[in-house]
């Protein structure tokens, strides 16, 4: 049973295949454990062997691990059906392509509503069996409708992030001077994240240091570029980090240079922790940030403009503080755990009815 104000008697199944690490996986853990705290009865299916499963268990849930293999993984589809039959959920919420595709269309003896959550501009062919689709940005909701999906079955529910503060990471841990302007970037080392542009911007910011927290296939390529540009001595690759709050507390500016970014969860994280933001105007950050009010937006693929905006915040502490305060207000109004959990509970109640 849910707590007062929730959805009484709701049984929710969630399923995610997911990668080793990533923003979607991190938010899945946050949402599942937040719904647990809200009193929702849940049954969780996850891809076997993922490191974040331990975080789900730490949140008081006991997930079932399935193979979630290729698109013709009939063993997972059958097991998925058995779990639905046993748990009898009112709603099955699947995450991204694979779990949505492998969810059975029907289960004998039990009716359920199948909703899927999209965190990107995915091909909707994987969602043909779904009753409802959720996009985590207004742009994704529009995209879903533009693909011919019925408007009354397309929904927007944003992500939330934790605002729990942490002591700032010691700059000495990463051989960074205490008085140097510090730029932080978070994300997978992938072309979409455009960290190459940040490195080029760093050339024009000779006093600044940059920390990039994330893992991915482009690490060696980015290291080579940093050496070529002559910025490697002011650049630190931190790898995957679970202490984002501490990193944000240490940084002067959060930079999101992405050339493709459907949401820009890092923007919301920076807002929650009072760190000013400079972002390229990809779809997600452009929909979140009011440039000059809650952050600074620059054109895509424009390293000089990125450097100029970063320098503007470094050279104008009062402006940086004002943007950070406005960003924090935007977080409080729209992206807290309480607000987003309430929206999900309202959605489940709506579609269950």
Secondary structure in CASP SS format (residue, H / E / C, confidence):
PFRMAT SS
TARGET T0000
AUTHOR 0000-0000-0000
METHOD secondary structure of the structure
MODEL  1
X C 1.00
X C 1.00
X C 1.00
X C 1.00
X C 1.00
X C 1.00
X C 1.00
X C 1.00
X C 1.00
X C 1.00
X E 1.00
X E 1.00
X E 1.00
X E 1.00
X E 1.00
X E 1.00
X C 1.00
X C 1.00
X C 1.00
X C 1.00
X C 1.00
X C 1.00
X H 1.00
X H 1.00
X H 1.00
X H 1.00
X H 1.00
X H 1.00
X H 1.00
X H 1.00
X H 1.00
X H 1.00
X H 1.00
X H 1.00
X H 1.00
X H 1.00
X H 1.00
X C 1.00
X C 1.00
X C 1.00
X E 1.00
X E 1.00
X E 1.00
X E 1.00
X E 1.00
X E 1.00
X E 1.00
X C 1.00
X C 1.00
X C 1.00
X C 1.00
X C 1.00
X H 1.00
X H 1.00
X H 1.00
X H 1.00
X H 1.00
X H 1.00
X C 1.00
X C 1.00
X C 1.00
X C 1.00
X C 1.00
X E 1.00
X E 1.00
X E 1.00
X C 1.00
X C 1.00
X C 1.00
X C 1.00
X C 1.00
X C 1.00
X C 1.00
X H 1.00
X H 1.00
X H 1.00
X H 1.00
X H 1.00
X H 1.00
X H 1.00
X H 1.00
X H 1.00
X H 1.00
X H 1.00
X H 1.00
X H 1.00
X H 1.00
X C 1.00
X C 1.00
X C 1.00
X E 1.00
X E 1.00
X E 1.00
X E 1.00
X E 1.00
X H 1.00
X H 1.00
X H 1.00
X H 1.00
X H 1.00
X H 1.00
X H 1.00
X C 1.00
X C 1.00
X C 1.00
X C 1.00
X E 1.00
X C 1.00
X C 1.00
X E 1.00
X C 1.00
X C 1.00
X E 1.00
X E 1.00
X E 1.00
X E 1.00
X E 1.00
X E 1.00
X C 1.00
X C 1.00
X C 1.00
X C 1.00
X C 1.00
X H 1.00
X H 1.00
X H 1.00
X H 1.00
X C 1.00
X C 1.00
X C 1.00
X C 1.00
X E 1.00
X E 1.00
X E 1.00
X E 1.00
X C 1.00
X C 1.00
X H 1.00
X H 1.00
X H 1.00
X H 1.00
X H 1.00
X H 1.00
X H 1.00
X H 1.00
X H 1.00
X C 1.00
X C 1.00
X C 1.00
X C 1.00
X H 1.00
X H 1.00
X H 1.00
X E 1.00
X E 1.00
X E 1.00
X C 1.00
X C 1.00
X C 1.00
X C 1.00
X C 1.00
X C 1.00
X C 1.00
X C 1.00
X C 1.00
X C 1.00
X C 1.00
X C 1.00
X C 1.00
X C 1.00
X H 1.00
X H 1.00
X H 1.00
X H 1.00
X C 1.00
X C 1.00
X C 1.00
X C 1.00
X C 1.00
X C 1.00
X C 1.00
X E 1.00
X E 1.00
X E 1.00
X E 1.00
X E 1.00
X C 1.00
X C 1.00
X C 1.00
X C 1.00
X H 1.00
X H 1.00
X H 1.00
X C 1.00
X H 1.00
X H 1.00
X H 1.00
X H 1.00
X H 1.00
X H 1.00
X H 1.00
X H 1.00
X H 1.00
X C 1.00
X C 1.00
X C 1.00
X C 1.00
X C 1.00
X E 1.00
X E 1.00
X E 1.00
X E 1.00
X E 1.00
X E 1.00
X C 1.00
X C 1.00
X C 1.00
X C 1.00
X H 1.00
X H 1.00
X H 1.00
X H 1.00
X H 1.00
X H 1.00
X H 1.00
X H 1.00
X H 1.00
X H 1.00
X H 1.00
X C 1.00
X C 1.00
X H 1.00
X H 1.00
X H 1.00
X E 1.00
X E 1.00
X E 1.00
X E 1.00
X E 1.00
X C 1.00
X C 1.00
X C 1.00
X C 1.00
X H 1.00
X H 1.00
X H 1.00
X H 1.00
X H 1.00
X H 1.00
X H 1.00
X C 1.00
X C 1.00
X E 1.00
X E 1.00
X E 1.00
X E 1.00
X C 1.00
X C 1.00
X C 1.00
X C 1.00
X C 1.00
X C 1.00
X C 1.00
X C 1.00
X H 1.00
X H 1.00
X H 1.00
X H 1.00
X H 1.00
X H 1.00
X H 1.00
X H 1.00
X C 1.00
X C 1.00
X C 1.00
X C 1.00
X E 1.00
X E 1.00
X E 1.00
X E 1.00
X C 1.00
X C 1.00
X H 1.00
X H 1.00
X H 1.00
X H 1.00
X H 1.00
X H 1.00
X C 1.00
X C 1.00
X E 1.00
X C 1.00
X C 1.00
X C 1.00
X E 1.00
X E 1.00
X E 1.00
X E 1.00
X C 1.00
X C 1.00
X C 1.00
X C 1.00
X H 1.00
X H 1.00
X H 1.00
X H 1.00
X H 1.00
X H 1.00
X H 1.00
X H 1.00
X H 1.00
X H 1.00
X H 1.00
X H 1.00
X H 1.00
X C 1.00
X H 1.00
X H 1.00
X H 1.00
X H 1.00
X H 1.00
X H 1.00
X H 1.00
X H 1.00
X H 1.00
X H 1.00
X H 1.00
X H 1.00
X H 1.00
X H 1.00
X H 1.00
X H 1.00
X H 1.00
X H 1.00
X C 1.00
X C 1.00
X H 1.00
X H 1.00
X H 1.00
X H 1.00
X H 1.00
X H 1.00
X H 1.00
X H 1.00
X H 1.00
X H 1.00
X H 1.00
X H 1.00
X H 1.00
X H 1.00
X H 1.00
X H 1.00
X C 1.00
END
